[in-house]
Amino acid sequence: MNFCSCLVQIVDIPRKIKIENQEDAAAEVSVSFSPYKKKSFTRIKLLAFERLKLDLLNFYEIGDFILVEGTLRVYKSTVSRKKSTYLIAKKIYPFLLNDKEMEEFEIKNT
């Protein structure tokens, strides 16, 4: 298993995606993080399911930093033979959000 914890920054608007003929099955967003001892940022896709999907769609915006625990997966496309790296979220913690979002998140989770 490739379990990891990453501090990432959201660089795209979170959106709903369809998986295996299920509408609204997951939420996907592009995130960037800085690998250990490198000066450049790496972009990967973050996938969230169930309650995490709703939190991601409702509370997080571009530029927010979140702490994500999950597994890393590499999927190969059968059509274009490209490899895509995904971080499948098991837990998401708010790290740096603006004050309005933080108040809404605290009210919802109390």
Buried (B, 14 or more C-beta within 10 A) or exposed (E): EEEEEBBBBBBBEBEEBEEEEEEEBBBBBBBBBBEEEEEEEEEBBBBBBEEBBBBBBEBBEEEBBBBBBBBBBEEEEEEEEEEEEBBBBBEBEBEEBEEEBEEEBEEEEE
